[in-house]
Amino acid sequence: MKKWISFILIIALVLGLSVNVYGADLLYRLTHGDQDALVLGTVTEAKDDWIKVDI
């Protein structure tokens, strides 16, 4: 029983220490200069080879 409790505590500690996960979310990309493009508008039409955006 003691082994299981210590095992669970070790797993919880490892999971608790790894909280810094950086994904490709909008805020991270904007604050670190990692964006490809920033388009402020609305997509009104989209075809196979072009997209119409109203700004």
C-alpha distance matrix in Angstrom:
0.0 3.8 5.4 5.3 6.5 8.9 10.0 10.9 12.6 14.5 15.7 16.8 18.6 20.4 21.4 22.6 24.7 26.5 28.6 32.1 33.2 36.9 38.4 42.0 42.2 45.6 45.0 43.6 46.5 49.1 48.0 47.6 50.8 49.1 51.0 53.4 55.5 55.4 57.5 58.1 59.7 59.4 59.6 62.5 63.1 61.3 62.8 61.8 63.2 63.5 62.0 64.1 62.6 64.4 63.9
3.8 0.0 3.8 5.5 5.2 6.3 8.5 10.0 10.7 12.4 14.4 15.4 16.5 18.5 20.1 20.9 22.6 24.8 27.0 30.4 31.9 35.7 37.4 41.1 41.4 44.8 43.9 42.3 45.3 47.8 46.4 46.0 49.3 47.8 49.9 52.4 54.6 54.6 56.8 57.5 59.3 59.3 59.6 62.6 63.3 61.5 63.1 62.1 63.3 63.5 62.0 64.0 62.4 64.2 63.4
5.4 3.8 0.0 3.8 5.5 5.2 6.0 8.6 9.9 10.5 12.3 14.2 15.3 16.5 18.3 19.7 21.2 23.0 25.6 28.8 30.0 33.7 35.4 39.1 39.7 43.1 42.4 40.6 43.4 46.2 44.9 44.2 47.4 45.7 47.8 50.2 52.6 52.8 55.1 56.0 57.8 57.7 57.8 60.9 61.4 59.4 60.9 59.7 60.9 61.2 59.9 62.1 60.6 62.6 61.9
5.3 5.5 3.8 0.0 3.8 5.5 5.0 6.1 8.5 9.9 10.6 12.2 14.1 15.4 16.5 18.0 20.0 21.5 23.8 27.1 28.1 31.8 33.2 36.9 37.3 40.8 40.2 38.6 41.4 44.2 43.1 42.6 45.7 44.0 45.8 48.2 50.4 50.5 52.6 53.4 55.0 54.8 54.9 58.0 58.4 56.5 58.1 57.0 58.3 58.6 57.2 59.3 57.9 59.8 59.2
6.5 5.2 5.5 3.8 0.0 3.8 5.4 5.2 6.1 8.6 10.0 10.5 12.2 14.3 15.4 16.2 18.3 20.4 22.3 25.8 27.2 30.9 32.6 36.3 36.4 39.7 38.9 37.4 40.5 43.0 41.7 41.4 44.7 43.2 45.1 47.7 49.7 49.6 51.8 52.4 54.1 54.1 54.5 57.5 58.2 56.5 58.3 57.4 58.6 58.7 57.0 59.0 57.3 59.0 58.3
8.9 6.3 5.2 5.5 3.8 0.0 3.8 5.5 5.0 6.1 8.6 9.8 10.4 12.3 14.2 15.0 16.4 18.7 21.0 24.3 25.9 29.7 31.6 35.4 35.8 39.1 38.1 36.3 39.3 41.9 40.4 39.8 43.2 41.8 44.0 46.6 48.8 48.8 51.3 52.0 54.0 54.2 54.5 57.7 58.4 56.6 58.3 57.3 58.3 58.4 56.8 58.9 57.1 58.9 58.0
10.0 8.5 6.0 5.0 5.4 3.8 0.0 3.8 5.4 5.2 6.3 8.6 9.9 10.7 12.4 14.1 15.6 17.1 19.7 22.8 24.0 27.7 29.4 33.0 33.7 37.1 36.5 34.6 37.4 40.2 38.9 38.2 41.4 39.7 41.8 44.2 46.5 46.8 49.1 50.1 51.9 52.0 52.1 55.3 55.8 53.8 55.4 54.2 55.3 55.5 54.1 56.3 54.8 56.7 56.0
10.9 10.0 8.6 6.1 5.2 5.5 3.8 0.0 3.8 5.5 5.2 6.1 8.5 10.0 10.5 12.0 14.3 15.8 17.7 21.2 22.3 26.0 27.6 31.2 31.5 34.9 34.2 32.7 35.6 38.2 37.1 36.7 39.9 38.3 40.1 42.6 44.7 44.7 46.9 47.6 49.4 49.4 49.6 52.7 53.4 51.6 53.3 52.4 53.5 53.6 52.0 54.1 52.4 54.2 53.5
12.6 10.7 9.9 8.5 6.1 5.0 5.4 3.8 0.0 3.8 5.5 5.0 6.1 8.6 9.9 10.2 12.2 14.5 16.4 19.9 21.6 25.4 27.4 31.1 31.2 34.4 33.3 31.8 34.9 37.3 35.8 35.5 38.9 37.6 39.6 42.4 44.4 44.3 46.7 47.3 49.3 49.5 50.1 53.3 54.1 52.5 54.3 53.5 54.4 54.3 52.6 54.5 52.7 54.3 53.3
14.5 12.4 10.5 9.9 8.6 6.1 5.2 5.5 3.8 0.0 3.8 5.4 5.0 6.2 8.6 9.7 10.7 12.7 15.4 18.4 20.0 23.7 25.9 29.6 30.2 33.5 32.5 30.5 33.4 36.1 34.5 33.8 37.2 35.8 38.0 40.7 43.0 43.1 45.7 46.6 48.7 49.1 49.4 52.8 53.4 51.6 53.3 52.3 53.0 53.0 51.6 53.6 51.9 53.7 52.7
15.7 14.4 12.3 10.6 10.0 8.6 6.3 5.2 5.5 3.8 0.0 3.8 5.4 5.1 6.1 8.4 10.0 11.0 13.5 16.7 17.7 21.4 23.2 26.9 27.5 30.9 30.2 28.3 31.1 33.9 32.7 32.1 35.2 33.6 35.6 38.1 40.3 40.5 42.9 43.9 45.8 46.0 46.2 49.5 50.1 48.2 49.8 48.8 49.7 49.8 48.3 50.4 48.8 50.7 49.9
16.8 15.4 14.2 12.2 10.5 9.8 8.6 6.1 5.0 5.4 3.8 0.0 3.8 5.5 5.1 5.9 8.6 10.2 11.8 15.4 16.8 20.6 22.4 26.1 26.2 29.4 28.5 27.0 30.0 32.5 31.2 30.9 34.2 32.8 34.8 37.5 39.5 39.3 41.6 42.3 44.3 44.5 45.0 48.3 49.2 47.5 49.4 48.7 49.6 49.4 47.6 49.5 47.6 49.3 48.3
18.6 16.5 15.3 14.1 12.2 10.4 9.9 8.5 6.1 5.0 5.4 3.8 0.0 3.8 5.5 5.0 6.2 8.8 10.9 14.2 16.2 19.9 22.3 26.1 26.3 29.4 28.1 26.3 29.4 31.8 30.1 29.7 33.1 32.0 34.2 37.1 39.2 39.1 41.7 42.5 44.7 45.3 45.9 49.3 50.2 48.6 50.6 49.8 50.4 50.1 48.4 50.2 48.2 49.9 48.7
20.4 18.5 16.5 15.4 14.3 12.3 10.7 10.0 8.6 6.2 5.1 5.5 3.8 0.0 3.8 5.4 5.3 6.6 9.6 12.4 14.0 17.6 19.9 23.7 24.4 27.7 26.6 24.5 27.3 30.0 28.5 27.7 31.0 29.6 31.9 34.6 36.9 37.1 39.8 40.9 43.1 43.7 44.1 47.5 48.2 46.4 48.1 47.1 47.6 47.5 46.0 48.1 46.2 48.1 47.0
21.4 20.1 18.3 16.5 15.4 14.2 12.4 10.5 9.9 8.6 6.1 5.1 5.5 3.8 0.0 3.8 5.5 5.5 7.4 10.7 11.8 15.6 17.5 21.2 21.6 24.9 24.1 22.3 25.2 27.8 26.6 26.1 29.4 27.8 29.8 32.5 34.6 34.6 37.1 38.0 40.1 40.5 40.9 44.3 45.1 43.3 45.2 44.3 45.0 44.8 43.2 45.1 43.3 45.1 44.1
22.6 20.9 19.7 18.0 16.2 15.0 14.1 12.0 10.2 9.7 8.4 5.9 5.0 5.4 3.8 0.0 3.8 5.6 6.4 10.0 12.1 15.7 18.1 21.8 21.7 24.7 23.3 21.7 24.9 27.2 25.6 25.5 28.9 27.8 29.9 32.9 34.8 34.5 37.0 37.6 39.9 40.5 41.3 44.7 45.8 44.3 46.4 45.8 46.3 45.8 44.0 45.6 43.5 45.1 43.8
24.7 22.6 21.2 20.0 18.3 16.4 15.6 14.3 12.2 10.7 10.0 8.6 6.2 5.3 5.5 3.8 0.0 3.8 5.8 8.4 11.1 14.5 17.4 21.1 21.4 24.3 22.7 20.6 23.8 26.1 24.2 23.6 27.2 26.2 28.7 31.7 33.8 33.8 36.6 37.5 40.0 40.9 41.6 45.2 46.2 44.6 46.6 45.9 46.1 45.7 43.9 45.7 43.5 45.2 43.7
26.5 24.8 23.0 21.5 20.4 18.7 17.1 15.8 14.5 12.7 11.0 10.2 8.8 6.6 5.5 5.6 3.8 0.0 3.8 5.8 7.7 11.3 13.9 17.7 18.3 21.4 20.2 18.0 20.9 23.5 22.0 21.2 24.5 23.2 25.6 28.4 30.6 30.8 33.6 34.7 37.1 37.9 38.5 42.0 42.9 41.2 43.1 42.2 42.5 42.1 40.5 42.4 40.4 42.2 40.9
28.6 27.0 25.6 23.8 22.3 21.0 19.7 17.7 16.4 15.4 13.5 11.8 10.9 9.6 7.4 6.4 5.8 3.8 0.0 3.8 6.0 9.5 12.2 15.8 15.7 18.6 17.2 15.4 18.6 20.9 19.4 19.2 22.6 21.5 23.6 26.6 28.5 28.3 31.0 31.8 34.2 35.1 35.9 39.4 40.5 39.0 41.2 40.7 40.9 40.3 38.4 40.0 37.8 39.4 38.0
32.1 30.4 28.8 27.1 25.8 24.3 22.8 21.2 19.9 18.4 16.7 15.4 14.2 12.4 10.7 10.0 8.4 5.8 3.8 0.0 3.8 6.5 9.8 13.2 13.5 16.2 14.7 12.3 15.4 17.8 16.1 15.6 19.0 18.0 20.4 23.5 25.5 25.5 28.4 29.4 32.1 33.2 34.0 37.7 38.7 37.2 39.4 38.8 38.7 38.0 36.2 37.8 35.6 37.2 35.7
33.2 31.9 30.0 28.1 27.2 25.9 24.0 22.3 21.6 20.0 17.7 16.8 16.2 14.0 11.8 12.1 11.1 7.7 6.0 3.8 0.0 3.8 6.4 10.0 10.8 14.0 13.3 10.8 13.5 16.3 15.5 14.7 17.7 16.1 18.1 20.9 23.0 23.2 26.0 27.2 29.7 30.6 31.1 34.8 35.6 33.9 35.9 35.2 35.3 34.7 33.0 34.8 32.8 34.7 33.5
36.9 35.7 33.7 31.8 30.9 29.7 27.7 26.0 25.4 23.7 21.4 20.6 19.9 17.6 15.6 15.7 14.5 11.3 9.5 6.5 3.8 0.0 3.8 6.9 8.0 11.0 10.4 7.6 9.8 12.9 12.3 11.3 14.0 12.3 14.3 17.2 19.4 19.7 22.6 24.1 26.7 27.8 28.4 32.1 32.9 31.2 33.3 32.6 32.4 31.6 30.0 31.8 29.7 31.7 30.3
38.4 37.4 35.4 33.2 32.6 31.6 29.4 27.6 27.4 25.9 23.2 22.4 22.3 19.9 17.5 18.1 17.4 13.9 12.2 9.8 6.4 3.8 0.0 3.8 5.5 9.1 9.9 7.6 8.9 12.2 12.8 12.0 13.9 11.5 12.7 15.1 17.2 17.6 20.2 21.9 24.2 25.0 25.2 28.9 29.5 27.7 29.7 29.0 28.9 28.3 26.7 28.6 26.8 28.9 27.9
42.0 41.1 39.1 36.9 36.3 35.4 33.0 31.2 31.1 29.6 26.9 26.1 26.1 23.7 21.2 21.8 21.1 17.7 15.8 13.2 10.0 6.9 3.8 0.0 3.8 6.6 8.5 6.7 6.4 9.9 11.4 10.7 11.7 8.9 9.3 11.6 13.5 14.1 16.7 18.6 20.8 21.8 21.9 25.6 26.2 24.5 26.5 25.9 25.6 24.8 23.2 25.1 23.3 25.5 24.5
42.2 41.4 39.7 37.3 36.4 35.8 33.7 31.5 31.2 30.2 27.5 26.2 26.3 24.4 21.6 21.7 21.4 18.3 15.7 13.5 10.8 8.0 5.5 3.8 0.0 3.8 5.8 5.6 6.3 8.7 10.4 11.0 12.2 10.3 10.0 12.7 13.6 13.2 15.5 16.7 19.0 19.9 20.6 24.3 25.4 24.1 26.6 26.5 26.4 25.1 23.0 24.4 22.2 23.9 22.8
45.6 44.8 43.1 40.8 39.7 39.1 37.1 34.9 34.4 33.5 30.9 29.4 29.4 27.7 24.9 24.7 24.3 21.4 18.6 16.2 14.0 11.0 9.1 6.6 3.8 0.0 3.8 5.6 5.3 6.1 8.6 10.1 10.7 9.5 8.3 11.2 11.2 10.0 12.4 13.3 15.9 17.3 18.5 22.2 23.7 22.8 25.5 25.9 25.5 23.7 21.3 22.2 19.6 21.1 19.5
45.0 43.9 42.4 40.2 38.9 38.1 36.5 34.2 33.3 32.5 30.2 28.5 28.1 26.6 24.1 23.3 22.7 20.2 17.2 14.7 13.3 10.4 9.9 8.5 5.8 3.8 0.0 3.8 5.5 5.2 6.1 8.5 10.1 10.1 9.9 13.4 13.5 12.0 14.6 15.1 18.1 19.9 21.5 25.2 26.9 26.3 29.1 29.6 29.0 27.1 24.6 25.3 22.4 23.4 21.4
43.6 42.3 40.6 38.6 37.4 36.3 34.6 32.7 31.8 30.5 28.3 27.0 26.3 24.5 22.3 21.7 20.6 18.0 15.4 12.3 10.8 7.6 7.6 6.7 5.6 5.6 3.8 0.0 3.8 5.6 5.4 6.1 8.5 8.0 9.2 12.8 13.9 13.4 16.6 17.7 20.8 22.6 23.8 27.6 28.9 27.9 30.3 30.3 29.6 28.1 26.0 27.1 24.5 25.9 24.0
46.5 45.3 43.4 41.4 40.5 39.3 37.4 35.6 34.9 33.4 31.1 30.0 29.4 27.3 25.2 24.9 23.8 20.9 18.6 15.4 13.5 9.8 8.9 6.4 6.3 5.3 5.5 3.8 0.0 3.8 5.6 5.4 5.9 4.7 5.4 9.0 10.4 10.4 13.8 15.6 18.7 20.7 21.6 25.3 26.5 25.3 27.6 27.5 26.4 24.9 23.1 24.3 21.9 23.5 21.7
49.1 47.8 46.2 44.2 43.0 41.9 40.2 38.2 37.3 36.1 33.9 32.5 31.8 30.0 27.8 27.2 26.1 23.5 20.9 17.8 16.3 12.9 12.2 9.9 8.7 6.1 5.2 5.6 3.8 0.0 3.8 5.6 5.5 6.5 6.1 9.8 9.9 8.9 12.3 13.5 17.0 19.5 21.0 24.7 26.2 25.5 28.1 28.4 27.2 25.2 23.1 23.7 20.9 22.0 19.7
48.0 46.4 44.9 43.1 41.7 40.4 38.9 37.1 35.8 34.5 32.7 31.2 30.1 28.5 26.6 25.6 24.2 22.0 19.4 16.1 15.5 12.3 12.8 11.4 10.4 8.6 6.1 5.4 5.6 3.8 0.0 3.8 5.8 7.9 9.1 12.8 13.3 12.5 15.9 16.9 20.5 23.0 24.7 28.4 30.0 29.3 31.9 32.1 30.9 29.0 26.8 27.4 24.5 25.5 23.0
47.6 46.0 44.2 42.6 41.4 39.8 38.2 36.7 35.5 33.8 32.1 30.9 29.7 27.7 26.1 25.5 23.6 21.2 19.2 15.6 14.7 11.3 12.0 10.7 11.0 10.1 8.5 6.1 5.4 5.6 3.8 0.0 3.8 5.6 8.2 11.7 13.3 13.5 17.2 18.9 22.4 24.9 26.0 29.8 31.0 29.9 32.1 31.9 30.5 28.9 27.3 28.3 25.7 27.1 24.8
50.8 49.3 47.4 45.7 44.7 43.2 41.4 39.9 38.9 37.2 35.2 34.2 33.1 31.0 29.4 28.9 27.2 24.5 22.6 19.0 17.7 14.0 13.9 11.7 12.2 10.7 10.1 8.5 5.9 5.5 5.8 3.8 0.0 3.8 5.8 8.8 10.3 11.0 14.8 16.9 20.4 23.0 24.0 27.7 28.7 27.6 29.7 29.5 27.8 26.1 24.7 25.6 23.2 24.7 22.5
49.1 47.8 45.7 44.0 43.2 41.8 39.7 38.3 37.6 35.8 33.6 32.8 32.0 29.6 27.8 27.8 26.2 23.2 21.5 18.0 16.1 12.3 11.5 8.9 10.3 9.5 10.1 8.0 4.7 6.5 7.9 5.6 3.8 0.0 3.8 6.7 9.2 10.7 14.4 16.9 20.1 22.2 22.7 26.4 27.1 25.6 27.4 26.9 25.4 24.1 22.8 24.3 22.3 24.3 22.5
51.0 49.9 47.8 45.8 45.1 44.0 41.8 40.1 39.6 38.0 35.6 34.8 34.2 31.9 29.8 29.9 28.7 25.6 23.6 20.4 18.1 14.3 12.7 9.3 10.0 8.3 9.9 9.2 5.4 6.1 9.1 8.2 5.8 3.8 0.0 3.8 5.6 7.1 10.7 13.4 16.4 18.5 19.0 22.7 23.4 22.1 24.1 23.8 22.3 20.7 19.2 20.6 18.5 20.5 18.9
53.4 52.4 50.2 48.2 47.7 46.6 44.2 42.6 42.4 40.7 38.1 37.5 37.1 34.6 32.5 32.9 31.7 28.4 26.6 23.5 20.9 17.2 15.1 11.6 12.7 11.2 13.4 12.8 9.0 9.8 12.8 11.7 8.8 6.7 3.8 0.0 3.8 7.1 9.9 13.4 15.8 17.7 17.5 21.1 21.3 19.7 21.3 20.9 19.0 17.6 16.6 18.2 16.7 19.2 18.0
55.5 54.6 52.6 50.4 49.7 48.8 46.5 44.7 44.4 43.0 40.3 39.5 39.2 36.9 34.6 34.8 33.8 30.6 28.5 25.5 23.0 19.4 17.2 13.5 13.6 11.2 13.5 13.9 10.4 9.9 13.3 13.3 10.3 9.2 5.6 3.8 0.0 3.8 6.3 9.8 12.3 14.5 14.8 18.2 18.9 17.8 19.9 20.1 18.2 16.1 14.5 15.5 13.5 15.6 14.3
55.4 54.6 52.8 50.5 49.6 48.8 46.8 44.7 44.3 43.1 40.5 39.3 39.1 37.1 34.6 34.5 33.8 30.8 28.3 25.5 23.2 19.7 17.6 14.1 13.2 10.0 12.0 13.4 10.4 8.9 12.5 13.5 11.0 10.7 7.1 7.1 3.8 0.0 3.8 6.5 9.6 12.3 13.4 16.9 18.3 17.9 20.6 21.4 19.8 17.3 14.9 15.1 12.4 13.8 11.8
57.5 56.8 55.1 52.6 51.8 51.3 49.1 46.9 46.7 45.7 42.9 41.6 41.7 39.8 37.1 37.0 36.6 33.6 31.0 28.4 26.0 22.6 20.2 16.7 15.5 12.4 14.6 16.6 13.8 12.3 15.9 17.2 14.8 14.4 10.7 9.9 6.3 3.8 0.0 3.8 6.1 8.8 10.0 13.3 15.0 15.1 18.0 19.4 18.0 14.9 12.2 11.8 8.7 10.0 8.3
58.1 57.5 56.0 53.4 52.4 52.0 50.1 47.6 47.3 46.6 43.9 42.3 42.5 40.9 38.0 37.6 37.5 34.7 31.8 29.4 27.2 24.1 21.9 18.6 16.7 13.3 15.1 17.7 15.6 13.5 16.9 18.9 16.9 16.9 13.4 13.4 9.8 6.5 3.8 0.0 3.8 7.2 9.8 12.8 15.3 16.2 19.5 21.4 20.4 17.1 13.8 12.5 8.9 8.7 6.3
59.7 59.3 57.8 55.0 54.1 54.0 51.9 49.4 49.3 48.7 45.8 44.3 44.7 43.1 40.1 39.9 40.0 37.1 34.2 32.1 29.7 26.7 24.2 20.8 19.0 15.9 18.1 20.8 18.7 17.0 20.5 22.4 20.4 20.1 16.4 15.8 12.3 9.6 6.1 3.8 0.0 3.8 6.7 9.2 12.1 13.6 17.2 19.6 18.8 15.3 11.8 9.9 6.1 5.5 4.3
59.4 59.3 57.7 54.8 54.1 54.2 52.0 49.4 49.5 49.1 46.0 44.5 45.3 43.7 40.5 40.5 40.9 37.9 35.1 33.2 30.6 27.8 25.0 21.8 19.9 17.3 19.9 22.6 20.7 19.5 23.0 24.9 23.0 22.2 18.5 17.7 14.5 12.3 8.8 7.2 3.8 0.0 3.8 6.0 9.2 11.1 14.8 17.5 17.5 14.1 10.3 8.5 5.4 5.3 6.5
59.6 59.6 57.8 54.9 54.5 54.5 52.1 49.6 50.1 49.4 46.2 45.0 45.9 44.1 40.9 41.3 41.6 38.5 35.9 34.0 31.1 28.4 25.2 21.9 20.6 18.5 21.5 23.8 21.6 21.0 24.7 26.0 24.0 22.7 19.0 17.5 14.8 13.4 10.0 9.8 6.7 3.8 0.0 3.8 5.9 7.3 11.1 13.8 14.0 10.8 7.1 5.9 4.4 6.4 8.9
62.5 62.6 60.9 58.0 57.5 57.7 55.3 52.7 53.3 52.8 49.5 48.3 49.3 47.5 44.3 44.7 45.2 42.0 39.4 37.7 34.8 32.1 28.9 25.6 24.3 22.2 25.2 27.6 25.3 24.7 28.4 29.8 27.7 26.4 22.7 21.1 18.2 16.9 13.3 12.8 9.2 6.0 3.8 0.0 3.8 7.0 10.5 13.9 14.4 11.2 7.9 5.7 5.8 6.7 10.1
63.1 63.3 61.4 58.4 58.2 58.4 55.8 53.4 54.1 53.4 50.1 49.2 50.2 48.2 45.1 45.8 46.2 42.9 40.5 38.7 35.6 32.9 29.5 26.2 25.4 23.7 26.9 28.9 26.5 26.2 30.0 31.0 28.7 27.1 23.4 21.3 18.9 18.3 15.0 15.3 12.1 9.2 5.9 3.8 0.0 3.8 6.8 10.4 11.1 8.4 5.9 5.1 7.3 9.4 12.9
61.3 61.5 59.4 56.5 56.5 56.6 53.8 51.6 52.5 51.6 48.2 47.5 48.6 46.4 43.3 44.3 44.6 41.2 39.0 37.2 33.9 31.2 27.7 24.5 24.1 22.8 26.3 27.9 25.3 25.5 29.3 29.9 27.6 25.6 22.1 19.7 17.8 17.9 15.1 16.2 13.6 11.1 7.3 7.0 3.8 0.0 3.8 6.9 8.1 6.1 4.4 6.2 8.8 11.9 15.0
62.8 63.1 60.9 58.1 58.3 58.3 55.4 53.3 54.3 53.3 49.8 49.4 50.6 48.1 45.2 46.4 46.6 43.1 41.2 39.4 35.9 33.3 29.7 26.5 26.6 25.5 29.1 30.3 27.6 28.1 31.9 32.1 29.7 27.4 24.1 21.3 19.9 20.6 18.0 19.5 17.2 14.8 11.1 10.5 6.8 3.8 0.0 3.8 5.6 5.4 6.2 8.7 11.9 15.0 18.2
61.8 62.1 59.7 57.0 57.4 57.3 54.2 52.4 53.5 52.3 48.8 48.7 49.8 47.1 44.3 45.8 45.9 42.2 40.7 38.8 35.2 32.6 29.0 25.9 26.5 25.9 29.6 30.3 27.5 28.4 32.1 31.9 29.5 26.9 23.8 20.9 20.1 21.4 19.4 21.4 19.6 17.5 13.8 13.9 10.4 6.9 3.8 0.0 3.8 6.1 8.2 11.5 14.5 18.0 20.8
63.2 63.3 60.9 58.3 58.6 58.3 55.3 53.5 54.4 53.0 49.7 49.6 50.4 47.6 45.0 46.3 46.1 42.5 40.9 38.7 35.3 32.4 28.9 25.6 26.4 25.5 29.0 29.6 26.4 27.2 30.9 30.5 27.8 25.4 22.3 19.0 18.2 19.8 18.0 20.4 18.8 17.5 14.0 14.4 11.1 8.1 5.6 3.8 0.0 3.8 7.3 10.5 13.6 17.1 19.6
63.5 63.5 61.2 58.6 58.7 58.4 55.5 53.6 54.3 53.0 49.8 49.4 50.1 47.5 44.8 45.8 45.7 42.1 40.3 38.0 34.7 31.6 28.3 24.8 25.1 23.7 27.1 28.1 24.9 25.2 29.0 28.9 26.1 24.1 20.7 17.6 16.1 17.3 14.9 17.1 15.3 14.1 10.8 11.2 8.4 6.1 5.4 6.1 3.8 0.0 3.8 6.8 9.9 13.3 15.9
62.0 62.0 59.9 57.2 57.0 56.8 54.1 52.0 52.6 51.6 48.3 47.6 48.4 46.0 43.2 44.0 43.9 40.5 38.4 36.2 33.0 30.0 26.7 23.2 23.0 21.3 24.6 26.0 23.1 23.1 26.8 27.3 24.7 22.8 19.2 16.6 14.5 14.9 12.2 13.8 11.8 10.3 7.1 7.9 5.9 4.4 6.2 8.2 7.3 3.8 0.0 3.8 6.4 10.0 12.6
64.1 64.0 62.1 59.3 59.0 58.9 56.3 54.1 54.5 53.6 50.4 49.5 50.2 48.1 45.1 45.6 45.7 42.4 40.0 37.8 34.8 31.8 28.6 25.1 24.4 22.2 25.3 27.1 24.3 23.7 27.4 28.3 25.6 24.3 20.6 18.2 15.5 15.1 11.8 12.5 9.9 8.5 5.9 5.7 5.1 6.2 8.7 11.5 10.5 6.8 3.8 0.0 3.8 6.7 9.8
62.6 62.4 60.6 57.9 57.3 57.1 54.8 52.4 52.7 51.9 48.8 47.6 48.2 46.2 43.3 43.5 43.5 40.4 37.8 35.6 32.8 29.7 26.8 23.3 22.2 19.6 22.4 24.5 21.9 20.9 24.5 25.7 23.2 22.3 18.5 16.7 13.5 12.4 8.7 8.9 6.1 5.4 4.4 5.8 7.3 8.8 11.9 14.5 13.6 9.9 6.4 3.8 0.0 3.8 6.3
64.4 64.2 62.6 59.8 59.0 58.9 56.7 54.2 54.3 53.7 50.7 49.3 49.9 48.1 45.1 45.1 45.2 42.2 39.4 37.2 34.7 31.7 28.9 25.5 23.9 21.1 23.4 25.9 23.5 22.0 25.5 27.1 24.7 24.3 20.5 19.2 15.6 13.8 10.0 8.7 5.5 5.3 6.4 6.7 9.4 11.9 15.0 18.0 17.1 13.3 10.0 6.7 3.8 0.0 3.8
63.9 63.4 61.9 59.2 58.3 58.0 56.0 53.5 53.3 52.7 49.9 48.3 48.7 47.0 44.1 43.8 43.7 40.9 38.0 35.7 33.5 30.3 27.9 24.5 22.8 19.5 21.4 24.0 21.7 19.7 23.0 24.8 22.5 22.5 18.9 18.0 14.3 11.8 8.3 6.3 4.3 6.5 8.9 10.1 12.9 15.0 18.2 20.8 19.6 15.9 12.6 9.8 6.3 3.8 0.0
